């Protein structure tokens, strides 16, 4: 299974800078090991407030028990709290695409779809088919990288998408082009490069 983990680190007040740097170095080394083992798939920096230390990680594990062992093995866990969201397969998840290029940014987008009670089964089926076609087009263009299903909420289904776009305006234009847009609310998070991201090109 795959999991999205929000990792928030709070260094205790008074901790020596040398100790912080030592643990960060050990964390980077452990991240490389976890990537080689196939557990750590991606790392990003979300938008941060001054003084905030937070990362988003995409992990793979057999189950939540194994995931906890993976997270507990990371040196920064002594100062860190983790919020885990289980991800499941999405029928429109595209095949693996090429590495990100320098002019593209990455974004995570949460979708929540609520079908109106007046929508008939055939209308919903047709819309899902058109949605699959459009997501395939966007994946072939290199914009849609991954899609996952999120745990549902009552009366709706939710999904998470990883996108590439030159800027936020381009992303919003692509999201508006999705056939389900009229029944969908979205929330997007711009992502910045993380120095320990396994997909980061070698410098």
N, C-alpha and C positions, 0 to 999 in steps of 0.2 A: 504494500500500500504506500501511497504518498501522503505527506503531511505538510501543511504550511505552518511554520512555527515563528511566532513573534517573540524575539529574545530581547529583554530589557535588562540592562546592566546598571547597577548602582554601586559605585565604588565607595566603601566606607570612608567617612571623613577622617583625614589624618593619615591615610595610607600613603606610604612613600612612593614617589614617582618611579623609582627604580623597580619596586615590587609590581606596580601596574604594568610597566613595560615588559618585565619578565613573564608575567602571566599572559600578556597579549601575544608575546612571541611563542609561548607554548600553545596557545589557542590556535594560532596560524598553522603551526606544525600539526596539531591534531586535526584541524580542518582538512589539511592535505591528505592525511591518513584516511579520514572518513570518506573523502571523495574517491580515493583509490579503492576503498572497500565497497563503493556503490551506495553508501548511506547519505552522503551530502551531495545533492544535485545542483543547487544554486544558492547563492547568497546575495542579498541586496541591502542597500541603505534606503529606508523611506525618508520622507521629509522630517527633519528634526528641529525641535526647539533648542535655544541656547542651553548648553549643559546636558542635553539629552543624549543617551547612548543606547541606540536601539537598532536591531537588525532583523531582517526577514529571511528565513531559510526554507528551502524546499528539501525535504528529507524523504528517504525511502526506508521502510522497515517492514518486517513481516506482520507486526501488530504494534499496539501501543506499549506493550511491555518491552519489546525490543527497542522501540523508539526511545523510551525513557532511559534505557541503558546507554544508548548512543549519546543522548543529551547530557546525561550525568558524567560521561567520560570526558567532556569538554572542560578545560581548566577554568574558563570564565564562569562556569556554573556556580562557583562559590559565591559570586556576587550577582547572579543573574536569576531572573524569573522567566519562565517560558509559558506562552499561551499556544496551545496546539489545536489546529483544526484539521480533522480528517478529510481527505479528498478522495472522491471515487471517480470511476471512469465516466467520461462524457461521450455520447455517441458521435459528436462532431469534433472530437479531439484530433487535430491534424498529425500527420507523420512528422518525425523529427526534421527540423529545417536547419539551414546554414547558420553559422555563428553571426552574432550581431556585428554590424559594421559601425564605423566611427561616427557616422552622421545620424544614427538611429538611437532613440531613447527607448527604454522599456517601461511598461506600465502594467500594473495589476488592476483588473476591473472586476467588481462584483456585480452580478446581474440578479435581479429578483423579478420573476415573471408571475403575473396573476392573470389567469384567463377569466374574462367576464362570464357570468352565468348565462348570458345570452348567446355565447359562442357555441355553435354546434360542433359535433365531433369531426365532421368533414372539414369545416373551416379551420379547426385547430390542426388537423393532420396536414392540410395544404400549407398552412403557415409554417409548420415544422419542416416540411420538405423544402420550402423556399429558404428557410433559415439555414438548413444544411448546405444548400447550394451556395448561398452567399458566404458562409464561413469558409467553405472550401476555396472559393475565389480569393478571399482575403489571406488564407494560408498560402496559397500558391504565389501570391504577390509578396510573401515574406512578412506580412503584418501580424497575422494571428499565429502565435507560437504554440500555445497549449490551451486546452480547455478541460476543466474538471467540474464535477458536480459537488456542491456543498450540501451539508445537512439541511433539509427543507424546513420551512416554517409553515404553520397552519395556513392552508389555502393558497400556497404558492410553491414554486420550486426555485432553487438558487444555483448559480454557477459562478465559477471563477475563471477569468481569462488572463493569459499573459500575452501582451501585445508589443509590437515595435512600431514606432512612428517617429517622424522628424520632430514633432512637437505636439502639445496637447490639443491644439485646434485640429490637426490632422486626425488624431485619435477620435475626437468627438464626431467628426464628419463620418468616419468609418462606422462608429457605433450607431449613428442616426440612419445609416444605410441598411442596418439589419431589419429584416421584415418584422421581427417581434418588438421593434422599438415602441410601437404604440401601446403595448401591454407590459412594458419593461421599465424598471427604474435601475439606474446604474450609478456606481460610485467608483471613481478611478484614483489610483495612487501612483504618482510618478516615482520611479525607482532610480537611484544613483548607484554607481559602481561600488562594489565591496572589494577590498584588496585580497580577500581570501575566496572570492567566487571561483568555483571550479571551471566555469566557462570563460573566465577572463583570459584574453590572449596573453601569451608570454611576452614580456617586455624585452 
